[in-house]
């Protein structure tokens, strides 16, 4: 099911409930938000003779498998809508020339579109929420005037909560793994260089995560990370 941006701003709850009441409609069907109207997007002809709808579905599933977006189906959205105070995310797509492309994540609160996360902000969210996030991160080394590219993924993720001085504290512990993929100038890498790269990559990922958390909490006022779930359980 594809919702246009303007329609999503008005709210998708009634439409989602309508889908849920259609006999035989699968709760595993995927949902997404598009920058253009669905009718405009579905007029685009894609290669290999497949339907445009199947192409969109396959694109989202493929990106979800490598941790570059989040796949949400009808069942997931129905559960999220039932929890009014907790926000959720849907893939955000659009038209670029004659192609359909992935643009980021649509932030939904009370079943309404309240914002869009793109680029580093979206990646900060995916580092926390995607099953197997994996991104290419570039590091520039001023002293050696070199540019290095690393493939970064998460080996371990742990979220703990505590209640202290009438405040809920969220502790996020991530263990990253980075593999060097490319360097503009080939230079020998010392143990000191490795430690420096580890620090720079960790700081970069940490800043992306902090930025995305601050934006969603302050601007959108919703818990898209579902930290409340961890707090309730723990």
C-alpha positions in Angstrom: 0.0 0.0 0.0 1.4 3.4 -1.1 0.4 6.7 0.5 1.0 10.1 -1.1 2.8 12.6 1.2 -0.2 14.9 1.4 -2.6 12.1 2.1 -0.2 10.8 4.8 -0.2 14.2 6.5 -4.0 14.0 6.9 -3.7 10.6 8.5 -3.7 7.0 7.3 -5.5 5.3 10.3 -8.9 5.1 8.6 -7.5 3.7 5.4 -5.3 1.1 7.3 -8.3 0.0 9.3 -10.3 -0.4 6.0 -7.5 -2.6 4.6 -7.6 -4.7 7.8 -11.3 -5.3 7.4 -11.1 -6.5 3.8 -11.5 -10.2 3.8 -8.4 -12.0 2.6 -6.2 -8.9 2.6 -2.7 -10.0 3.8 -1.3 -8.3 6.9 2.1 -8.9 5.5 1.6 -6.4 2.7 4.2 -3.6 2.8 3.4 0.1 3.4 5.3 3.2 2.2 4.9 6.9 1.7 5.7 8.6 -1.6 6.7 12.2 -2.3 4.4 12.3 -5.4 0.9 10.9 -5.6 0.7 7.1 -6.0 -1.0 7.5 -9.3 1.9 9.6 -10.7 4.4 7.2 -9.4 2.7 4.1 -10.7 2.6 5.5 -14.2 6.4 5.1 -14.4 7.4 2.1 -16.6 10.2 0.1 -15.1 12.6 -2.3 -16.8 12.3 -6.1 -17.1 8.6 -5.9 -17.8 7.6 -6.2 -14.1 4.8 -4.2 -12.6 5.7 -0.8 -11.0 4.1 -1.9 -7.7 6.2 -5.1 -7.6 9.3 -3.1 -8.4 8.7 -0.7 -5.4 8.1 -3.7 -3.1 11.2 -5.5 -4.3 13.3 -2.3 -3.9 12.2 -1.8 -0.3 12.7 -5.5 0.6 16.2 -5.5 -1.0 17.2 -2.3 0.9 15.7 -3.7 4.1 17.8 -6.9 3.8 21.0 -4.9 3.7 20.0 -2.5 6.5 19.4 0.6 4.4 15.7 1.0 5.2 12.9 -0.4 7.4 10.2 -2.7 6.1 6.8 -2.2 7.7 3.8 -4.3 6.9 0.1 -3.8 7.6 0.3 -5.8 10.8 3.2 -3.8 12.1 1.4 -0.5 11.4 -1.8 -1.6 13.1 0.2 -2.4 16.3 2.0 0.9 16.2 -1.2 2.9 15.6 -2.8 1.2 18.7 0.0 2.7 20.7 -0.9 6.4 20.3 2.1 7.9 22.0 4.7 5.9 20.1 5.7 6.9 16.6 6.8 4.7 13.8 8.6 4.9 10.5 7.7 4.0 6.9 10.0 4.0 3.8 9.9 7.3 1.9 10.2 7.0 -1.9 9.9 9.4 -4.9 10.5 10.0 -8.6 13.8 11.1 -9.9 13.6 11.6 -13.7 12.2 8.3 -15.0 13.2 6.3 -12.0 11.7 5.5 -8.6 14.2 5.9 -5.9 14.4 5.5 -2.1 14.7 8.9 -0.3 14.6 8.2 3.4 12.2 7.5 6.2 8.7 9.0 6.8 8.1 9.8 10.5 4.5 8.9 11.6 2.9 10.2 14.8 -0.7 9.4 15.7 -0.9 7.8 12.2 0.0 11.2 10.5 3.1 12.1 8.6 5.0 14.7 10.7 8.4 14.8 9.1 11.0 13.2 6.8 14.4 11.9 7.8 17.0 11.8 5.0 20.8 11.2 4.6 22.7 11.1 7.9 19.6 11.5 10.1 18.0 8.5 8.4 21.3 6.5 8.8 21.5 7.4 12.5 18.0 5.8 12.9 18.9 2.8 10.9 22.1 2.1 12.9 19.7 1.6 15.9 16.6 0.0 14.3 17.7 -1.9 11.2 18.3 -5.6 11.7 21.7 -5.6 9.9 22.7 -2.0 9.2 25.7 -1.6 6.9 26.9 1.7 5.5 29.9 3.1 3.8 31.5 5.8 5.9 34.3 8.1 4.6 37.1 9.4 6.8 39.4 12.3 5.7 42.9 12.4 7.3 44.1 16.0 7.1 47.8 15.3 8.0 48.2 12.7 5.3 45.7 14.4 2.9 44.0 11.1 2.3 40.4 9.9 2.0 39.4 6.4 3.2 36.2 4.6 2.8 35.0 2.0 5.4 32.1 -0.5 5.4 30.7 -0.1 8.9 28.2 -2.5 10.5 27.0 -3.3 14.0 28.3 -6.5 15.6 26.3 -6.0 18.9 23.6 -3.8 20.1 22.3 -3.4 23.7 19.8 -1.0 25.1 19.3 -0.6 28.8 17.1 1.8 30.7 17.0 3.1 34.3 14.9 5.5 36.3 17.0 8.0 38.3 16.1 11.3 39.9 12.6 11.1 38.3 14.2 10.8 34.9 14.3 7.9 32.4 17.8 7.3 31.3 18.5 5.4 28.1 21.9 3.7 27.7 22.8 2.6 24.2 25.8 0.3 23.7 26.9 -0.5 20.2 29.9 -2.5 19.0 30.9 -1.5 15.5 32.9 -3.4 12.9 34.6 -1.4 10.1 36.4 -2.9 7.1 38.6 -0.6 4.9 37.2 -0.7 1.4 39.2 2.0 -0.3 41.8 4.7 0.2 42.6 7.5 -2.3 46.3 7.2 -1.7 47.7 3.9 -0.7 49.7 4.3 2.5 50.9 1.8 5.1 48.5 1.8 8.1 50.0 1.7 11.6 48.5 0.6 14.9 48.2 4.2 15.8 46.3 4.9 12.5 43.9 2.1 13.3 43.1 3.5 16.7 42.6 6.9 15.2 40.2 5.5 12.5 38.3 3.6 15.2 37.8 6.8 17.1 36.8 8.9 14.1 34.3 6.3 12.8 32.8 5.8 16.3 32.4 9.5 16.8 30.8 9.9 13.3 28.2 7.2 14.0 27.6 8.5 17.5 26.9 12.0 16.2 24.5 10.7 13.5 22.6 8.7 16.1 22.5 11.7 18.6 21.3 14.0 15.9 18.5 11.7 14.8 17.3 11.2 18.4 17.3 14.9 19.2 15.4 15.7 16.0 12.7 13.1 16.5 12.3 13.9 20.2 12.4 17.7 20.0 10.8 18.4 16.6 8.4 15.5 16.3 7.9 14.6 20.0 7.5 10.8 19.4 9.3 7.7 20.4 10.1 6.1 17.0 12.8 4.0 18.7 10.3 2.5 21.0 12.5 3.1 24.0 9.3 2.9 26.1 9.1 -0.8 25.3 12.6 -1.4 26.7 11.8 0.7 29.8 8.6 -1.2 30.4 10.3 -4.6 30.0 13.3 -3.8 32.1 
